[in-house]
Amino acid sequence: MDRKKTHGQIVLPIFYHVDPSDVRNFGGSFKASFDVHESDRPRDEVKRWKAAFAEAGKLKGWHIAGVQFDSYSGSASEEFIGIDYQKKKILELIKQNRVIGLWGMGGIGKTTLADVVYMEVSNTFESCYFLQNVRGKIEKQGRESVRNEFLAILLKDKEIRIDTPSIGYPYRERLNNLRVIVVLDDVNDPEQVDWMGVKHFGDGSKIILTSRDRQVLNNGGATQIHKVEELNEKYSLQLFSITAFKQLNPSVDFLYLSYEFVRLAHGSPLALKILGAKLYSKCFFKGESKEKVEKILSCLYKGAVIGLSSLLDKCLFDINSYGWISMHDMLEEMGKDIVDQESEHPEKRKRLWNPKHVYQVLNNNKETDRIEGIKFYMSHRYNLKLRPTCFESMPNLRYIKFDVFERSLTNGDIDIAYLPNELKCLQWECYPFKSLSLNFNPKNLVVLSLSWGKMEQLWNEDFQDLVNLREIDVSSCYNLRKIPNLLGAIDLEILNWKYASQFSNCSVLNAYAPCHVGSLWNENMDASKEIGCCRNNCWQWKLAGRCMGD
C-alpha cells in the first residue's frame, strides 16, 4: 500500500475466503486473527497493518468463496476497457518525443491511459513517479511542498527542501544524470510543469502531461498532443454493464435499456460509470452557429470570443462540420440542472428551455424579472395562445428563440406584442404579429430573425438606433412591405430578404442602404442584381463572396 501512495502503483485485492467488509472494518474471522497479532507484535507495527488493510478493503477486486468467484466486487480491469488501441499510439509517441500531452474533457480517461502507459514502461527507467491531480495537490499543499515531495521520490532523498523558485546545486546536477519517466496528471497551468524541474531531467527522460486545456499542454512543452478518444459502442456497453450489472455484457432483458444509457454517455467512461452506478444503486446556445453566438455574447460580455475559444480548448463544447456549436449531453444536462436548481418555480429561473415550463410561464402570464432567455420548440401537444403582454413582465429578457412553424399563436388578429428593450436576440419562426412593439427600442438588438413572419413592417419610426445590429433575416415574410431605414446599422453584416416578395424591387434598400457597411450578404441573387454596387458611397452587396456590382 505504501508503493500505491509513493509510486502510484495499482493494487488488486483478492478477498480469498474473507468478506471485503470484514477487511475494511476488522470484523469476523479477520478480527480474530488481528487479536492474536496484537498480543505478540509491536503496537506500531500492528497499527500500520490495520491502516493498510482498511485501505485495501475499500478497493475494487475479486471476492472468492470456496472454489468459485462468488461475487464480483468490481475488477480493476473495468478501468482498462477499450484502452489498448490508444495505448499503442501513446507508446509510439513516447519513443519519439521527450514530452507528450494527453488532452480531453473531464472523465474521458486521460489519467487511466497515462497510467497504463506508465506501468508498461516505468521499469525500464532509473526512477519514476506518477504525480496524480497536480492542480488539486498544489491548491491544497502549496507548490513548494508538492515539488519537494516529487523530487524526494525521484532522487530517493527524503531530506530535500527547496524554498527558492529555481532548482539549484546540487539537485540540478543530480537530476541531469538521471533518466526518469514521470506523469504530471491534471495540470492546469504550464508554469506547474516548469516548477517541477522537468527541464533538468537527464537524456532519455520521458514526461507525460494530462490536461483538459490543450493550450496548457502546448505551453508546457508537449511536442505531441494526443486527444483521448471516446469509447466506441462495444466498449461503452461493456463498461456500463460491468458497473451496472457486474458482468461483461448485459442480459437480454436489459439490453435495450443499456444501449439507451450508452447513447446518452457518448463514449465518456466517467459518464458510463456514473450512469451504471446509479442504475446499480437503484446549454443554452447548443445548436446555434458559433459566429452567431459570438455576435450575441460580444454585446453582453467583454472578451466573449476569447472565452468561447477557451471553452473550446477545454473540451467543454465542440464545433461540428457545419459550424454549429455541439455539446456533450452530460455537460448539457449538468448545466440545465444548475439552472433548474435556482428555483422550483420556472418563472424564477434565468433561462427557460423546457417546453412545459415555457408554456406554463407564457400561457399563465406569470410575472417575473428573473428570466433572461427563452428557447422554445413548439409541438402540437402545447396549444399555446400568446397575449400581447406576455413579455411585459420580463424587463431583463435578452434572448428569445421560438421555433413554432405555425402562425396560430394568438387569440384573434392582434397587431402588436410588447417586447423588452433589453433584447439582444429575437429569433422567431412564423412571428405572428403585424409589427414589433410600438415602444420597442432596438438599440441593443444584435440578431433579428423573423423568417416566415406575419409582420407588415418592423417598426414605425424611419430612424432607430441600430448600432449593435449585425443580422436581419426576413426571408419568406410575404406581408412585409418595406425594410426600415438602416442608416443607424453601422455594423450590419447580413441582410436576408429572400422571397419577401412585397419589396422585391428593393427600391427602399437603394434609398436606405448604409454607406458605412463594408459588405452585406444577401441570399436573393435576383434582387441583389437590381441594387448594384455604389462604389462612391463605399458599400457593396456580396453573394457567396463575389461582388455583385458588375
Secondary structure, DSSP 4 states (H G I P E B T S, - for coil): -HHHHHH------EEESS-HHHHHHT-HHHHHHHHHHHHHS-HHHHHHHHHHHHHHTTS--EEEETTEEEEE---GGGGGTT-HHHHHHHHHHHHH-SEEEEE--TTSSHHHHHHHHHHHHGGGSSEEEEE--HHHHHHHH-HHHHHHHHHHHHTT-TT----SSS--TTHHHHHHT--EEEEE-S---HHHHHHTTGGGSPTT-EEEEEES-HHHHHHTT-SEEEEPPPP-HHHHHHHHHHHHHSSSS--GGGHHHHHHHHHHHTT-HHHHHHHHHHHHT--TTTTSBHHHHHHHHHTTSTTHHHHHHHHHHTTSSEE-TTSBEE--HHHHHHHHHHHHTT-SSGGGSSEE--HHHHHHHHHTT---S---EEEEE--TT----B-TTTTTT-TT--EEEEE---S--BSS---B----TT-SEEEETT--SSBS-TT--GGG--EEE-TT---S-S-SSS----TT--EEE-TT-TT-------TT-TT--EEE-TT-GGGTT-HHHHHH--TT-S-EE-S-HHHHHHH--BGGGTB-EEETTEE---
